[in-house]
Amino acid sequence: STTELNKKALKRTAAAAVGMARSAGKVGKIRLSKIPVKQDKVRTKIALDPLSIPIEEKVNLCLESDRCARVDRFIRRTSVYLACEMVQKNFMSSEGADITFENTLTYCEVFALAKRGGVVEYMDDIAGGSAGFEIVKNFDPPTRAKEVGKRASQLAAAKTLPEKRTTVVLDQDLVALLCHEIIGHPSEADRVLGREAAWAGKAWWAGMRGKRIGSQLLNATDDPRIKGALGYYEYDDEGTPARRKELIREGILVEHMHSRETAAEFGVPPNGNMRAQSFEYLPLIRMSNTFIEPGDFTKEELFEIREGVYLKGQKIPSIDSRRYNFQISAKEAFLIRKGELTGPFRGASIVGVAPEFFTSIDAVANDFEMRPVPNCGKGDPMQTIAVGNGGPHIRGVALGAGVR
C-alpha cells in the first residue's frame, strides 16, 4: 500500500504487489471462487448529518453527560465517548469491479466507576450504528449517564453470590458477547482451517459442519445487510456481494464465513466476509452483524423456574485458544426463586463449555436487541473493525454462575 498518490509511487506499489503474488504462487496454487463482477455505488441513508452538528454542541453534550454520571461521592471516574466516522471505500479489481461505498458510523458510550470501601464496580451503556447523529439524539446521553452512575454506585455496595452449577438466564447484552466470542469468531473459515491462531484464534467446531452443536432452539446468523446496524455493508473488500448466512440452524452447524479463497477450499460459494481496517491492511475474514435469532418465549417466561441466576450486562470474557471453554463476567446478577428476582449482586460470572451450554438451552425469548461493537480486534498486526452482535434473553445450564 502507499499514501503517495502519484504515478511513480503507484507503479512501485503495483510492482511490489505483483512480486509478492509471484512469491506466494511458488508456495502453492491459490484458487479463488468466482463472483459476479459488479459496478455499483452504495451510500448509507442518514437522518441527521453529524457534520451539521457544531463541535461546540458535541463537546457540551459530552460535558453535560459526564456531570450527570457523577451522581454521588462514590463515583470516582466517568467518561463519555462520542465518535462520528464518515468512510468512503473505492474497490476496483483487475476483473473489472468498480464499487464505491459511502458509510456513516456513529456511536456514543457513557461510563461510570464507583468505589465503596475496597469494592470497585463500573457500569456503561452504548448506542451506535450505520447511521447519523440521530443515534445520539435517541440515546439521550445525559439521561443514560445518570442511570449508569446510579447503577454503578448501587452495585459497589452489593453483596456477592457463591458460584455453583445452576440454570442461568442471560440478558441481550451478555448474549451479544457470548455470540461474538463463542459463535462469531469460530465461524470465520480461516480459524476453522487453523490459519489464524492469534488472539484465541482457533475454532472449537472445526470439522463439525453438518453436526449438532446445540439445542434445537439455537439459531445463529451473520447478516451484513441489516441497514442501521454497525456491521452493515453491501460488498466486502474482495468485491463479493454480501448476504445473510445461517451459521447455526436448529442446533446444527450449517455455514462458515468465507473469503473467496476459503470458499474454494470448502467447495462452497463465497459469502462476503472479507474486510480490512483500512487500505493499509490485508482483508481478513470478519463477522459483520452476528446474532442469536429470537425465539417464541416472553422474557418473563424464562424466569418461571424453581431456582437460578439472572446475569445482566457484559464485562470481560476469558476463553481458551479454541473458544471451547469460557468464562464471561456479568455487570450484575439476580437470584431467581420461583419466578421472583432478588438482587442485584456483584462480581458474578458464567462458566461453561460451549457445546454443553448450547445443548442445554431450553428457552429463547422474543425480545431481540442488537449491540454495537466498534472495536472488534483480529489479526497480527491487530486490525479493529466495527461489527454488530445481539440476541434475545436465553436460558440454559452453566457449569458455574456466581463468584469463585
KOLKEBA-351654 format. One record per residue (C-alpha): residue number from 1; x, y, z; residue in three letters. Coordinates in Angstrom, 2 decimals. Each point is the difference from the previous one (the first is absolute). Example, Ala and Ser with C-alpha at 12.3 -4.5 7.8 and 13.67 -1.06 7.14 Angstrom:
# KOLKEBA-351654
+-----+---------+---------+---------+------+
| pos |       u |       v |       w | code |
+-----+---------+---------+---------+------+
|   1 |   12.30 |   -4.50 |    7.80 |  ala |
|   2 |    1.37 |    3.44 |   -0.66 |  ser |
+-----+---------+---------+---------+------+
This chain:
# KOLKEBA-351654
+-----+---------+---------+---------+------+
| pos |       u |       v |       w | code |
+-----+---------+---------+---------+------+
|   1 |    0.00 |    0.00 |    0.00 |  ser |
|   2 |    1.00 |    3.64 |   -0.35 |  thr |
|   3 |   -1.19 |    3.41 |    1.09 |  thr |
|   4 |    1.82 |    1.70 |   -2.89 |  glu |
|   5 |   -2.52 |    0.71 |   -2.74 |  leu |
|   6 |    2.33 |    0.43 |   -2.96 |  asn |
|   7 |    0.86 |   -2.22 |   -2.97 |  lys |
|   8 |    3.47 |   -0.92 |    1.23 |  lys |
|   9 |   -1.24 |   -1.16 |    3.41 |  ala |
|  10 |   -2.97 |   -1.85 |   -1.49 |  leu |
|  11 |    2.22 |   -1.85 |   -2.49 |  lys |
|  12 |    2.44 |   -0.91 |    2.78 |  arg |
|  13 |   -2.84 |   -1.28 |    2.19 |  thr |
|  14 |   -1.54 |   -2.01 |   -2.85 |  ala |
|  15 |    3.37 |   -1.57 |   -0.81 |  ala |
|  16 |    0.48 |   -0.96 |    3.65 |  ala |
|  17 |   -3.47 |   -1.60 |    0.07 |  ala |
|  18 |    0.75 |   -2.01 |   -3.15 |  val |
|  19 |    3.30 |   -1.14 |    1.48 |  gly |
|  20 |   -1.63 |   -1.18 |    3.21 |  met |
|  21 |   -2.70 |   -1.81 |   -1.99 |  ala |
|  22 |    2.65 |   -1.84 |   -2.04 |  arg |
|  23 |    1.82 |   -1.01 |    3.17 |  ser |
|  24 |   -3.21 |   -1.24 |    1.59 |  ala |
|  25 |   -0.81 |   -1.96 |   -3.15 |  gly |
|  26 |    3.17 |   -2.05 |    0.43 |  lys |
|  27 |   -1.23 |   -1.29 |    3.35 |  val |
|  28 |   -3.17 |   -1.47 |   -1.42 |  gly |
|  29 |   -2.78 |    0.61 |   -2.47 |  lys |
|  30 |   -2.61 |    2.47 |    1.23 |  ile |
|  31 |   -3.56 |   -0.44 |   -1.22 |  arg |
|  32 |   -2.64 |    2.71 |    0.28 |  leu |
|  33 |   -3.71 |   -0.70 |   -0.26 |  ser |
|  34 |   -1.71 |    1.86 |   -2.81 |  lys |
|  35 |   -2.18 |    2.99 |    0.87 |  ile |
|  36 |   -2.19 |    2.30 |   -2.10 |  pro |
|  37 |    1.98 |    3.05 |   -1.11 |  val |
|  38 |   -1.87 |    3.07 |    1.22 |  lys |
|  39 |    0.01 |    3.71 |   -0.73 |  gln |
|  40 |   -2.02 |    1.68 |    2.73 |  asp |
|  41 |   -0.29 |    2.96 |    2.35 |  lys |
|  42 |   -1.41 |   -0.46 |    3.50 |  val |
|  43 |   -0.63 |    2.82 |    2.44 |  arg |
|  44 |   -1.38 |   -0.23 |    3.53 |  thr |
|  45 |   -3.17 |    2.01 |    0.50 |  lys |
|  46 |    0.12 |    2.16 |    3.12 |  ile |
|  47 |   -2.57 |    2.27 |    1.65 |  ala |
|  48 |    2.40 |    2.46 |    1.63 |  leu |
|  49 |    3.46 |    0.71 |   -1.42 |  asp |
|  50 |    2.58 |   -0.05 |    2.83 |  pro |
|  51 |    1.94 |    2.74 |   -1.81 |  leu |
|  52 |   -3.02 |    2.29 |    0.31 |  ser |
|  53 |    0.29 |   -0.07 |    3.81 |  ile |
|  54 |    2.43 |    2.69 |    1.26 |  pro |
|  55 |    3.01 |   -1.37 |    1.85 |  ile |
|  56 |   -0.92 |    2.22 |    2.97 |  glu |
|  57 |   -3.37 |   -1.74 |    0.28 |  glu |
|  58 |    1.67 |   -3.41 |   -0.03 |  lys |
|  59 |    2.53 |    1.03 |    2.65 |  val |
|  60 |   -2.69 |    1.52 |    2.23 |  asn |
|  61 |   -2.10 |   -3.15 |   -0.34 |  leu |
|  62 |    2.94 |   -2.10 |    1.18 |  cys |
|  63 |    0.76 |    2.34 |    2.91 |  leu |
|  64 |   -3.64 |    0.07 |    1.09 |  glu |
|  65 |   -0.20 |   -3.80 |   -0.17 |  ser |
|  66 |    3.19 |   -0.31 |    2.03 |  asp |
|  67 |   -1.47 |    2.24 |    2.72 |  arg |
|  68 |   -3.20 |   -2.06 |    0.02 |  cys |
|  69 |    1.96 |   -3.20 |    0.60 |  ala |
|  70 |    1.50 |    1.39 |    3.24 |  arg |
|  71 |   -3.09 |   -0.78 |    2.07 |  val |
|  72 |    1.70 |   -0.20 |    3.42 |  asp |
|  73 |    3.34 |    0.03 |    1.80 |  arg |
|  74 |    0.64 |   -3.67 |   -0.76 |  phe |
|  75 |    0.46 |    0.63 |   -3.72 |  ile |
|  76 |    3.77 |    0.19 |   -0.54 |  arg |
|  77 |    0.33 |    0.02 |   -3.77 |  arg |
|  78 |   -2.26 |    0.80 |   -2.93 |  thr |
|  79 |    0.39 |    0.25 |   -3.74 |  ser |
|  80 |   -2.13 |    0.81 |   -3.02 |  val |
|  81 |    1.10 |   -1.13 |   -3.45 |  tyr |
|  82 |   -1.56 |    1.41 |   -3.16 |  leu |
|  83 |    1.21 |   -0.92 |   -3.49 |  ala |
|  84 |   -1.25 |    0.73 |   -3.50 |  cys |
|  85 |    1.83 |   -1.55 |   -2.95 |  glu |
|  86 |   -0.59 |    0.78 |   -3.65 |  met |
|  87 |    1.53 |   -2.81 |   -2.05 |  val |
|  88 |    0.38 |   -0.28 |   -3.76 |  gln |
|  89 |    1.33 |   -3.21 |   -1.55 |  lys |
|  90 |    0.82 |   -0.38 |   -3.67 |  asn |
|  91 |    0.58 |   -3.57 |   -1.14 |  phe |
|  92 |    1.33 |   -0.71 |   -3.49 |  met |
|  93 |    1.33 |   -3.34 |   -1.20 |  ser |
|  94 |    1.77 |   -1.39 |   -3.06 |  ser |
|  95 |   -3.18 |   -1.99 |   -0.62 |  glu |
|  96 |   -1.87 |    3.24 |   -0.70 |  gly |
|  97 |   -1.72 |    0.74 |    3.31 |  ala |
|  98 |   -0.58 |    3.66 |    0.88 |  asp |
|  99 |   -1.83 |    0.45 |    3.30 |  ile |
| 100 |   -0.35 |    3.11 |    2.15 |  thr |
| 101 |   -1.34 |   -0.21 |    3.57 |  phe |
| 102 |   -0.70 |    3.17 |    1.98 |  glu |
| 103 |   -0.87 |   -0.80 |    3.60 |  asn |
| 104 |   -0.65 |    2.00 |    3.17 |  thr |
| 105 |    0.74 |   -1.64 |    3.35 |  leu |
| 106 |   -1.14 |    1.70 |    3.21 |  thr |
| 107 |    0.30 |   -1.24 |    3.56 |  tyr |
| 108 |   -0.14 |    1.35 |    3.54 |  cys |
| 109 |    1.00 |   -1.65 |    3.28 |  glu |
| 110 |   -0.43 |    1.16 |    3.62 |  val |
| 111 |    2.01 |   -1.51 |    2.87 |  phe |
| 112 |    0.11 |    0.34 |    3.79 |  ala |
| 113 |    2.23 |   -1.71 |    2.57 |  leu |
| 114 |   -0.91 |   -0.06 |    3.70 |  ala |
| 115 |    2.00 |   -0.90 |    3.10 |  lys |
| 116 |   -1.41 |   -0.84 |    3.42 |  arg |
| 117 |    2.60 |   -1.13 |    2.51 |  gly |
| 118 |    2.20 |   -2.45 |   -1.88 |  gly |
| 119 |   -2.65 |   -0.89 |   -2.60 |  val |
| 120 |    0.22 |    1.45 |   -3.51 |  val |
| 121 |   -2.76 |   -0.52 |   -2.57 |  glu |
| 122 |   -0.90 |    1.67 |   -3.27 |  tyr |
| 123 |   -2.92 |    0.37 |   -2.37 |  met |
| 124 |   -0.20 |    1.18 |   -3.58 |  asp |
| 125 |   -2.49 |    0.33 |   -2.82 |  asp |
| 126 |    0.50 |    0.40 |   -3.74 |  ile |
| 127 |   -1.95 |    0.73 |   -3.16 |  ala |
| 128 |    1.28 |   -0.04 |   -3.54 |  gly |
| 129 |   -0.66 |   -0.95 |   -3.55 |  gly |
| 130 |    0.36 |    0.69 |   -3.68 |  ser |
| 131 |   -1.96 |    3.22 |    0.36 |  ala |
| 132 |    0.31 |    3.71 |    0.71 |  gly |
| 133 |   -0.18 |    2.12 |    3.13 |  phe |
| 134 |   -3.59 |   -1.14 |    0.53 |  glu |
| 135 |    1.56 |   -2.98 |    1.81 |  ile |
| 136 |    1.37 |    2.36 |    2.66 |  val |
| 137 |   -3.21 |    2.03 |    0.27 |  lys |
| 138 |   -2.06 |   -3.15 |    0.57 |  asn |
| 139 |    2.55 |   -1.37 |    2.48 |  phe |
| 140 |   -0.30 |    3.14 |    2.19 |  asp |
| 141 |    3.51 |   -0.15 |    1.56 |  pro |
| 142 |   -0.73 |    2.17 |    3.09 |  pro |
| 143 |   -2.90 |   -2.21 |    1.08 |  thr |
| 144 |    1.94 |   -3.20 |   -0.71 |  arg |
| 145 |    3.05 |    1.36 |    1.85 |  ala |
| 146 |   -2.05 |    0.75 |    3.10 |  lys |
| 147 |   -1.42 |   -3.52 |   -0.01 |  glu |
| 148 |    3.46 |   -1.50 |   -0.50 |  val |
| 149 |    1.33 |    1.99 |    2.97 |  gly |
| 150 |   -2.85 |   -1.11 |    2.26 |  lys |
| 151 |    0.42 |   -3.66 |   -0.90 |  arg |
| 152 |    3.79 |    0.09 |    0.45 |  ala |
| 153 |   -0.35 |    1.56 |    3.46 |  ser |
| 154 |   -2.66 |   -2.50 |    1.07 |  gln |
| 155 |    1.97 |   -2.95 |   -1.31 |  leu |
| 156 |    3.12 |    0.98 |    1.96 |  ala |
| 157 |   -2.08 |   -0.50 |    3.16 |  ala |
| 158 |   -1.46 |   -3.34 |   -1.12 |  ala |
| 159 |    0.84 |   -3.46 |    1.34 |  lys |
| 160 |    1.42 |   -2.91 |   -1.98 |  thr |
| 161 |   -1.45 |   -3.38 |   -0.98 |  leu |
| 162 |    1.96 |   -3.23 |    0.62 |  pro |
| 163 |    0.65 |   -1.89 |   -3.23 |  glu |
| 164 |   -1.89 |   -3.19 |   -0.73 |  lys |
| 165 |   -1.36 |   -2.04 |   -2.90 |  arg |
| 166 |   -3.44 |    1.37 |   -0.73 |  thr |
| 167 |   -2.54 |    1.09 |   -2.57 |  thr |
| 168 |    0.80 |    3.46 |   -1.36 |  val |
| 169 |   -1.91 |    2.65 |   -1.90 |  val |
| 170 |    2.20 |    2.32 |   -2.06 |  leu |
| 171 |   -1.12 |    3.45 |   -1.16 |  asp |
| 172 |    0.50 |    1.35 |   -3.53 |  gln |
| 173 |    3.24 |    1.80 |    0.84 |  asp |
| 174 |    1.68 |   -3.12 |    1.39 |  leu |
| 175 |   -1.39 |   -2.11 |   -2.85 |  val |
| 176 |    1.56 |    2.46 |   -2.47 |  ala |
| 177 |    3.45 |   -0.61 |    1.49 |  leu |
| 178 |   -0.55 |   -3.77 |    0.18 |  leu |
| 179 |   -1.04 |    0.04 |   -3.65 |  cys |
| 180 |    3.01 |    2.11 |   -0.96 |  his |
| 181 |    2.61 |   -2.14 |    1.74 |  glu |
| 182 |   -1.38 |   -3.56 |   -0.17 |  ile |
| 183 |   -1.97 |    0.11 |   -3.28 |  ile |
| 184 |    1.24 |    2.92 |   -2.11 |  gly |
| 185 |    3.77 |   -0.40 |    0.07 |  his |
| 186 |   -0.02 |   -3.83 |   -0.25 |  pro |
| 187 |   -2.21 |    0.36 |   -3.10 |  ser |
| 188 |    2.78 |    1.77 |   -1.91 |  glu |
| 189 |    1.32 |   -2.59 |   -2.46 |  ala |
| 190 |    3.68 |    0.94 |    0.36 |  asp |
| 191 |   -0.32 |   -0.94 |    3.67 |  arg |
| 192 |   -1.86 |   -3.20 |   -0.85 |  val |
| 193 |    2.94 |   -0.90 |   -2.26 |  leu |
| 194 |    2.49 |    0.79 |    2.77 |  gly |
| 195 |    1.64 |    2.91 |   -1.81 |  arg |
| 196 |   -0.81 |    2.79 |    2.44 |  glu |
| 197 |    1.24 |   -1.06 |    3.41 |  ala |
| 198 |    0.69 |    3.46 |    1.47 |  ala |
| 199 |   -2.33 |    1.31 |    2.72 |  trp |
| 200 |   -1.74 |   -3.30 |    0.81 |  ala |
| 201 |   -0.26 |   -0.60 |   -3.71 |  gly |
| 202 |   -0.96 |   -3.65 |   -0.29 |  lys |
| 203 |   -3.51 |   -1.41 |   -0.43 |  ala |
| 204 |   -1.50 |   -2.55 |    2.36 |  trp |
| 205 |   -2.30 |   -1.38 |   -2.67 |  trp |
| 206 |    2.58 |   -0.56 |   -2.76 |  ala |
| 207 |   -1.11 |   -2.95 |   -2.13 |  gly |
| 208 |   -3.50 |   -0.06 |    1.51 |  met |
| 209 |   -2.00 |    1.66 |   -2.80 |  arg |
| 210 |   -3.31 |   -1.84 |   -0.35 |  gly |
| 211 |    0.15 |   -1.31 |    3.57 |  lys |
| 212 |   -1.96 |    0.97 |    3.09 |  arg |
| 213 |    1.71 |    2.50 |    2.29 |  ile |
| 214 |   -3.01 |    1.31 |    1.96 |  gly |
| 215 |   -3.68 |   -0.41 |    0.82 |  ser |
| 216 |   -2.73 |    0.28 |   -2.64 |  gln |
| 217 |   -0.81 |    3.46 |    1.36 |  leu |
| 218 |    3.42 |    1.39 |   -0.96 |  leu |
| 219 |    0.07 |    1.93 |   -3.27 |  asn |
| 220 |    2.87 |    2.38 |   -0.84 |  ala |
| 221 |    0.44 |    2.27 |   -3.00 |  thr |
| 222 |    2.51 |    2.39 |   -1.54 |  asp |
| 223 |   -1.59 |    2.70 |   -2.16 |  asp |
| 224 |    1.97 |    2.99 |   -1.37 |  pro |
| 225 |   -3.07 |    1.46 |   -1.71 |  arg |
| 226 |   -1.87 |    1.13 |    3.11 |  ile |
| 227 |   -0.40 |    3.71 |   -0.67 |  lys |
| 228 |    0.80 |    2.13 |    3.03 |  gly |
| 229 |    2.12 |   -2.65 |    1.74 |  ala |
| 230 |    3.65 |    0.81 |    0.65 |  leu |
| 231 |    1.23 |   -2.91 |   -2.14 |  gly |
| 232 |   -2.01 |    1.00 |   -3.11 |  tyr |
| 233 |    1.43 |   -0.28 |   -3.51 |  tyr |
| 234 |   -1.15 |   -1.19 |   -3.45 |  glu |
| 235 |    3.37 |   -1.22 |   -1.33 |  tyr |
| 236 |    3.05 |   -1.28 |    1.82 |  asp |
| 237 |    3.58 |    1.09 |   -0.73 |  asp |
| 238 |    0.43 |   -2.64 |   -2.72 |  glu |
| 239 |   -3.03 |    1.35 |   -1.86 |  gly |
| 240 |   -2.18 |   -2.97 |    1.00 |  thr |
| 241 |   -3.68 |    0.90 |    0.43 |  pro |
| 242 |   -0.97 |   -0.29 |    3.65 |  ala |
| 243 |   -2.75 |   -2.38 |    1.07 |  arg |
| 244 |   -1.70 |   -1.48 |    3.03 |  arg |
| 245 |    1.59 |   -3.19 |    1.33 |  lys |
| 246 |   -1.62 |   -2.64 |    2.20 |  glu |
| 247 |    2.90 |   -0.99 |    2.23 |  leu |
| 248 |   -2.03 |   -2.26 |    2.29 |  ile |
| 249 |   -3.49 |   -1.25 |   -0.80 |  arg |
| 250 |   -1.98 |   -1.90 |    2.66 |  glu |
| 251 |    3.24 |   -0.91 |    1.73 |  gly |
| 252 |    1.77 |   -1.26 |   -3.15 |  ile |
| 253 |    3.21 |    1.70 |   -1.17 |  leu |
| 254 |   -0.85 |    1.03 |   -3.56 |  val |
| 255 |    2.34 |    2.60 |   -1.46 |  glu |
| 256 |    3.24 |    1.89 |    0.62 |  his |
| 257 |    1.01 |    3.53 |   -1.00 |  met |
| 258 |    2.25 |   -0.05 |   -3.06 |  his |
| 259 |    2.47 |    1.74 |   -2.22 |  ser |
| 260 |    0.17 |   -0.91 |   -3.67 |  arg |
| 261 |    3.00 |   -2.20 |    0.80 |  glu |
| 262 |   -1.50 |   -1.93 |    2.92 |  thr |
| 263 |   -3.29 |   -0.40 |   -1.87 |  ala |
| 264 |    1.90 |   -1.72 |   -2.81 |  ala |
| 265 |    1.67 |   -2.31 |    2.51 |  glu |
| 266 |   -3.34 |   -0.94 |    1.56 |  phe |
| 267 |   -1.68 |   -0.30 |   -3.40 |  gly |
| 268 |   -2.70 |    2.53 |    0.86 |  val |
| 269 |   -0.99 |    3.41 |   -1.43 |  pro |
| 270 |    1.78 |    2.99 |    1.59 |  pro |
| 271 |   -2.26 |    1.92 |    2.38 |  asn |
| 272 |    1.65 |    3.39 |    0.40 |  gly |
| 273 |    1.84 |    0.23 |    3.31 |  asn |
| 274 |    3.44 |    1.35 |   -0.97 |  met |
| 275 |    0.67 |    3.43 |    1.50 |  arg |
| 276 |    3.02 |    2.15 |    0.79 |  ala |
| 277 |    0.37 |    2.74 |    2.59 |  gln |
| 278 |    1.29 |    2.31 |   -2.74 |  ser |
| 279 |    1.90 |   -0.04 |   -3.29 |  phe |
| 280 |    3.25 |   -0.63 |    1.91 |  glu |
| 281 |   -1.07 |   -3.51 |    1.07 |  tyr |
| 282 |   -0.77 |   -3.30 |   -1.69 |  leu |
| 283 |   -3.67 |   -0.96 |    0.30 |  pro |
| 284 |   -0.82 |   -2.69 |    2.56 |  leu |
| 285 |   -3.09 |   -2.15 |    0.42 |  ile |
| 286 |   -2.14 |    1.99 |    2.44 |  arg |
| 287 |   -3.46 |   -0.29 |    1.47 |  met |
| 288 |   -2.48 |    2.77 |   -0.91 |  ser |
| 289 |   -3.25 |    0.00 |    2.00 |  asn |
| 290 |    0.04 |   -3.34 |    1.81 |  thr |
| 291 |   -2.82 |   -0.95 |    2.31 |  phe |
| 292 |   -2.16 |   -2.67 |    1.58 |  ile |
| 293 |   -3.47 |    0.02 |   -1.52 |  glu |
| 294 |   -3.03 |    0.78 |    2.22 |  pro |
| 295 |   -2.28 |   -2.79 |    1.17 |  gly |
| 296 |   -3.64 |   -0.28 |    1.06 |  asp |
| 297 |    0.24 |    0.44 |    3.79 |  phe |
| 298 |   -0.63 |    3.24 |    1.85 |  thr |
| 299 |    2.74 |    1.28 |    2.26 |  lys |
| 300 |   -2.22 |   -0.61 |    3.03 |  glu |
| 301 |   -0.47 |   -3.67 |   -0.91 |  glu |
| 302 |    3.75 |   -0.57 |    0.26 |  leu |
| 303 |   -0.15 |    0.81 |    3.72 |  phe |
| 304 |   -2.68 |   -2.64 |    0.67 |  glu |
| 305 |    2.42 |   -2.44 |    1.63 |  ile |
| 306 |    0.52 |   -1.26 |    3.52 |  arg |
| 307 |    3.48 |    1.46 |    0.40 |  glu |
| 308 |    2.70 |    1.63 |   -2.10 |  gly |
| 309 |    2.08 |    3.10 |   -0.66 |  val |
| 310 |   -0.80 |    2.91 |   -2.32 |  tyr |
| 311 |    3.17 |    1.57 |   -1.45 |  leu |
| 312 |   -0.16 |    3.49 |   -1.50 |  lys |
| 313 |    2.54 |    2.00 |   -1.94 |  gly |
| 314 |    3.32 |   -1.02 |   -1.52 |  gln |
| 315 |    3.39 |    0.68 |    1.52 |  lys |
| 316 |    3.09 |   -2.08 |   -0.76 |  ile |
| 317 |    0.23 |   -3.34 |   -1.86 |  pro |
| 318 |    2.63 |   -2.63 |    0.77 |  ser |
| 319 |    0.26 |   -2.73 |   -2.63 |  ile |
| 320 |    2.37 |   -2.77 |   -1.00 |  asp |
| 321 |    1.81 |   -0.14 |   -3.35 |  ser |
| 322 |   -2.87 |   -1.90 |   -1.69 |  arg |
| 323 |   -2.76 |    2.05 |    1.68 |  arg |
| 324 |   -1.28 |   -3.27 |    1.45 |  tyr |
| 325 |    0.24 |    0.80 |    3.71 |  asn |
| 326 |   -1.17 |    3.44 |    1.02 |  phe |
| 327 |   -0.58 |    2.26 |    2.97 |  gln |
| 328 |   -1.83 |    3.29 |   -0.53 |  ile |
| 329 |   -0.47 |    2.45 |    2.83 |  ser |
| 330 |   -3.31 |    1.84 |    0.33 |  ala |
| 331 |   -0.61 |    3.51 |    1.27 |  lys |
| 332 |   -2.70 |   -1.15 |    2.41 |  glu |
| 333 |   -1.84 |   -3.13 |    1.08 |  ala |
| 334 |   -3.37 |   -0.83 |    1.55 |  phe |
| 335 |   -1.17 |   -3.13 |    1.79 |  leu |
| 336 |   -3.05 |   -1.66 |   -1.55 |  ile |
| 337 |   -2.34 |   -1.84 |    2.36 |  arg |
| 338 |   -3.38 |   -1.14 |   -1.31 |  lys |
| 339 |   -0.16 |    2.83 |   -2.51 |  gly |
| 340 |    1.03 |    2.74 |    2.45 |  glu |
| 341 |    3.26 |    1.96 |   -0.28 |  leu |
| 342 |    2.21 |    1.02 |    2.93 |  thr |
| 343 |    3.01 |    2.28 |   -0.38 |  gly |
| 344 |    2.06 |    1.46 |   -1.49 |  pro |
| 345 |    3.18 |   -1.89 |    0.86 |  phe |
| 346 |    3.45 |    0.92 |   -1.28 |  arg |
| 347 |    3.02 |   -1.81 |   -1.42 |  gly |
| 348 |   -1.83 |   -2.95 |   -1.54 |  ala |
| 349 |    1.13 |   -1.96 |   -3.06 |  ser |
| 350 |   -1.32 |   -2.80 |   -2.16 |  ile |
| 351 |    2.35 |   -2.95 |   -0.47 |  val |
| 352 |   -0.70 |   -2.53 |   -2.72 |  gly |
| 353 |    1.11 |   -2.38 |   -2.72 |  val |
| 354 |   -1.34 |    1.14 |   -3.37 |  ala |
| 355 |   -1.82 |   -3.13 |   -1.27 |  pro |
| 356 |   -1.31 |   -0.90 |    3.46 |  glu |
| 357 |   -1.44 |    3.45 |    0.59 |  phe |
| 358 |   -1.47 |    0.33 |   -3.49 |  phe |
| 359 |   -1.58 |   -3.46 |    0.29 |  thr |
| 360 |   -1.55 |    0.97 |    3.35 |  ser |
| 361 |   -1.91 |    2.98 |   -1.41 |  ile |
| 362 |   -3.69 |   -0.66 |    0.65 |  asp |
| 363 |   -1.55 |    3.44 |   -0.51 |  ala |
| 364 |    0.69 |    2.90 |   -2.37 |  val |
| 365 |   -1.96 |    3.23 |    0.42 |  ala |
| 366 |   -1.52 |    2.23 |   -2.67 |  asn |
| 367 |    1.61 |    3.25 |    1.24 |  asp |
| 368 |    2.83 |    0.31 |   -2.52 |  phe |
| 369 |    2.48 |    2.89 |    0.23 |  glu |
| 370 |    3.14 |    0.83 |   -1.99 |  met |
| 371 |    3.10 |    1.43 |    1.69 |  arg |
| 372 |    2.70 |    2.09 |   -1.70 |  pro |
| 373 |    3.62 |   -1.16 |    0.25 |  val |
| 374 |    2.21 |    2.75 |   -1.47 |  pro |
| 375 |    3.34 |   -1.68 |    0.75 |  asn |
| 376 |   -0.02 |   -3.72 |   -0.81 |  cys |
| 377 |    3.63 |   -1.07 |   -0.25 |  gly |
| 378 |    1.66 |   -2.71 |   -2.07 |  lys |
| 379 |    3.32 |   -0.74 |   -1.64 |  gly |
| 380 |    3.67 |    0.62 |    0.64 |  asp |
| 381 |    0.60 |    2.85 |   -0.60 |  pro |
| 382 |   -3.32 |    0.77 |    1.65 |  met |
| 383 |   -2.88 |    1.37 |   -2.05 |  gln |
| 384 |   -3.08 |    1.49 |    1.66 |  thr |
| 385 |   -3.30 |    0.22 |   -1.82 |  ile |
| 386 |   -3.64 |    0.85 |    0.73 |  ala |
| 387 |   -2.49 |   -2.85 |    0.43 |  val |
| 388 |   -3.40 |   -0.61 |    1.54 |  gly |
| 389 |   -0.94 |   -2.80 |    2.38 |  asn |
| 390 |   -3.25 |   -0.83 |    1.70 |  gly |
| 391 |   -2.73 |   -2.35 |    0.97 |  gly |
| 392 |   -2.89 |   -0.41 |    2.43 |  pro |
| 393 |   -0.08 |   -1.25 |    3.58 |  his |
| 394 |    0.93 |   -3.71 |    0.09 |  ile |
| 395 |   -0.12 |   -2.69 |    2.69 |  arg |
| 396 |    2.40 |   -2.91 |    0.49 |  gly |
| 397 |    2.10 |   -1.83 |    2.58 |  val |
| 398 |    3.44 |    1.33 |    0.95 |  ala |
| 399 |    2.82 |   -1.98 |    1.58 |  leu |
| 400 |    0.28 |    2.93 |    2.36 |  gly |
| 401 |   -1.72 |    3.32 |    0.65 |  ala |
| 402 |    1.06 |    2.37 |    2.74 |  gly |
| 403 |    3.33 |    0.92 |    1.62 |  val |
| 404 |    2.82 |   -2.53 |    0.51 |  arg |
+-----+---------+---------+---------+------+
